[in-house]
Amino acid sequence: MYFSSINYNNILKFNMNLNLATQLREGTTKSHSMAENVIFVKSFLGGVIDQNSYRKLAANLYFVYDAIEEEMLCNKEHPCISPIFFTELNRKESLEQDLQFFYGDNWKSKISSSTATKVYVDRIHNIGSNQPELLVAHAYTRYLGDLSGGQILKKIAKNAMNLSESNGTKFYDFDQIDDEKSFKLVYRNALDTIPVDETTLKDIIAEANVAFSLNMRIFQELDSNLIKIMVGVLRNTIGNLKSLVR
């Protein structure tokens, strides 16, 4: 049923020359750059993050990964999904631990998905049911991003929020992966074994750009919280300067 949208007759002829991993990276360069320039992301990278904003991000990501991992599991036998079905990448359980730390034992009753997150989750479930091959784009965008910058972001988050050990940052710990750099190579090689024709390749790249856009919208929702923090810091600084002048 879910093979209908792909022309598998031409796959073997085209697949060896398509280099899905490389074309995904090159085809999302602009989107990746745009995502890094969202205020929330720039502030995070600059070490400006508070627990309220961060735990909201963790909650939104929980709903996103819940959807991705549900659909990847449902479609694990699909020829485009099985090569990259690595359960050691799953983030839902680690996010549950982080949310328990930030919200307490009854964390599930205290979180809800934001407007942008609902759109993202609906998109994932829709393609999981109708075009499972496009799940490749969402898995690539989220998981390789987590592997690539995870340890840096973990260090920034711990320092900014004065967190000890891995409390609140389990999301960045890939306990089942010994060497993240080597695993990324394995993942990219697996991407290149996915049976796609030229049309499907273009569709996956287009969906990866959609995934970046959906992530950006989640970040943009959090911008207002950080702006409030920055304004508060500025006011405190001005107040301190005035007191020194007096």
C-alpha positions in Angstrom: 0.0 0.0 0.0 2.6 2.6 1.0 4.8 1.7 -2.0 2.5 3.3 -4.4 4.1 6.8 -4.5 7.5 5.5 -5.5 8.6 4.2 -8.9 10.6 1.2 -7.7 11.3 -0.1 -11.2 14.0 2.6 -11.7 15.4 2.6 -8.2 18.4 0.3 -8.7 19.4 2.2 -11.8 19.4 5.6 -10.1 20.1 5.0 -6.5 23.9 4.5 -6.7 24.4 8.0 -8.1 22.0 9.9 -5.9 24.0 10.2 -2.7 21.0 11.0 -0.6 23.1 12.1 2.5 25.1 14.6 0.5 22.2 16.0 -1.3 20.2 16.3 1.9 23.0 18.3 3.5 23.5 20.5 0.4 19.8 20.9 -0.2 19.1 22.2 3.4 22.1 24.5 3.8 20.0 27.7 3.5 17.3 26.4 5.9 20.0 25.3 8.4 21.5 28.8 8.3 18.1 30.4 8.8 17.3 28.2 11.7 20.5 29.2 13.4 19.6 32.9 13.1 16.3 32.6 15.0 16.5 34.8 18.1 15.9 31.8 20.4 18.7 29.7 18.9 21.2 32.6 18.8 20.4 33.4 22.4 20.7 29.8 23.4 24.1 29.5 21.7 25.1 32.7 23.4 24.3 31.2 26.8 21.1 33.2 27.4 18.5 30.6 28.4 16.3 30.2 31.5 14.6 27.1 32.8 11.1 28.2 31.9 12.0 28.7 28.2 14.1 25.5 28.1 11.5 23.3 29.7 8.9 24.6 27.3 11.3 23.6 24.5 11.8 20.2 26.0 8.0 19.7 26.3 7.5 20.6 22.6 10.3 18.3 21.5 8.7 15.5 23.5 5.5 15.7 21.4 7.6 15.9 18.2 9.7 12.9 19.1 6.7 11.0 20.3 5.2 11.4 16.8 8.4 10.7 14.9 9.2 7.5 16.9 5.7 6.3 16.7 5.6 6.6 12.9 9.1 5.3 12.4 8.1 2.2 14.4 4.9 1.7 12.4 6.8 2.0 9.2 10.0 0.2 10.2 9.5 -2.4 7.4 9.2 0.2 4.7 12.2 0.0 2.3 13.0 3.7 2.9 12.7 3.5 6.7 14.3 0.2 7.6 17.9 1.3 6.6 17.7 4.2 9.2 15.6 2.6 11.8 18.1 3.0 14.7 16.3 2.8 18.0 19.4 3.9 19.8 18.6 7.4 18.5 15.2 7.6 20.2 14.8 10.7 22.3 11.4 10.3 23.8 12.5 8.4 26.9 15.3 10.9 27.7 13.0 13.8 27.3 10.6 12.1 29.7 13.4 12.1 32.3 14.1 15.8 31.6 10.5 16.8 31.9 10.2 14.9 35.2 13.2 16.9 36.5 11.7 20.2 35.4 8.0 19.6 36.2 8.0 16.8 38.8 6.4 13.4 38.8 3.1 14.5 37.4 4.8 16.3 34.5 2.4 14.9 31.9 -0.5 16.8 33.3 1.5 20.0 33.3 2.7 20.1 29.6 0.9 20.8 26.4 2.0 21.2 22.8 2.3 24.7 21.4 0.4 25.8 18.3 3.5 25.3 16.1 4.2 22.0 17.7 0.7 20.7 16.9 1.2 21.6 13.2 4.6 19.8 13.3 3.1 16.7 14.9 0.1 16.6 12.6 2.5 16.8 9.6 4.5 13.8 10.9 1.4 11.6 11.4 0.0 12.6 8.0 3.1 11.6 6.1 3.5 8.5 8.3 0.1 7.4 7.0 0.3 8.5 3.4 4.0 9.0 2.4 6.2 7.2 4.8 9.3 7.8 2.7 9.2 11.4 3.7 9.8 10.4 7.3 13.4 10.1 6.2 13.5 13.9 6.1 12.3 14.4 9.6 14.5 11.7 11.1 17.5 13.2 9.3 16.8 16.8 10.4 16.2 16.0 14.0 18.5 13.1 14.8 21.7 14.2 12.9 21.2 17.7 14.4 21.0 16.2 17.9 24.2 14.1 17.3 26.1 17.0 15.8 25.6 19.7 18.3 24.2 17.8 21.3 27.3 18.0 23.6 27.9 21.6 22.9 24.3 22.5 23.6 24.3 20.4 26.8 27.3 22.3 28.1 25.7 25.6 27.3 22.4 24.6 29.0 24.1 23.3 32.1 26.2 26.4 32.5 23.3 28.8 31.8 20.9 27.1 34.1 23.4 26.0 36.8 22.4 22.3 36.4 24.5 19.6 37.9 25.4 16.3 36.2 22.8 15.4 33.6 19.8 16.7 35.5 17.5 18.3 32.9 19.8 17.5 29.9 19.4 13.8 29.4 18.1 14.7 25.9 21.6 15.2 24.8 22.9 11.9 26.1 23.0 9.0 23.6 23.8 6.2 26.1 23.5 3.5 23.5 26.0 5.1 21.1 29.7 4.8 22.1 31.1 7.0 19.4 28.8 9.7 18.0 31.1 10.8 15.2 31.4 7.2 13.9 27.7 6.7 14.3 27.0 9.7 12.1 29.1 8.2 9.4 27.1 4.9 9.7 23.9 6.9 9.5 25.0 8.8 6.4 26.0 5.6 4.7 22.6 4.1 5.6 20.9 7.1 4.0 22.8 6.3 0.8 21.4 2.8 0.7 17.8 4.0 0.8 16.1 3.0 -2.4 14.9 6.2 -4.0 14.4 7.5 -7.5 15.1 11.1 -8.6 11.5 12.2 -7.9 11.5 10.7 -4.4 14.9 12.3 -3.7 13.6 15.7 -4.5 10.5 15.1 -2.4 12.6 14.1 0.6 14.9 17.2 0.3 11.8 19.4 0.0 10.3 17.8 3.2 13.6 18.3 5.0 13.3 22.0 4.3 9.7 21.8 5.6 11.1 20.1 8.8 13.6 23.0 9.3 10.7 25.5 8.9 8.5 23.7 11.4 11.4 23.6 13.9 12.0 27.3 13.3 8.3 28.1 14.2 8.7 26.3 17.5 11.8 28.4 18.2 10.1 31.6 17.2 7.3 30.9 19.7 9.9 30.9 22.4 11.5 34.2 21.2 9.1 36.3 23.3 10.1 34.6 26.5 13.8 35.3 25.8 13.0 38.9 24.8 11.3 39.3 28.2 14.4 37.9 29.9 16.8 40.2 28.0 14.6 43.2 28.8 14.6 42.3 32.4 18.4 42.0 32.4 18.7 45.3 30.7 16.4 47.0 33.3 18.4 45.5 36.1 21.6 46.7 34.6 20.2 50.2 34.1 18.9 50.2 37.7 22.3 49.2 39.0 24.0 51.9 37.0 21.6 54.5 38.3 22.3 53.4 41.9 26.0 53.8 41.3 25.5 57.3 39.9 23.5 58.5 42.9 
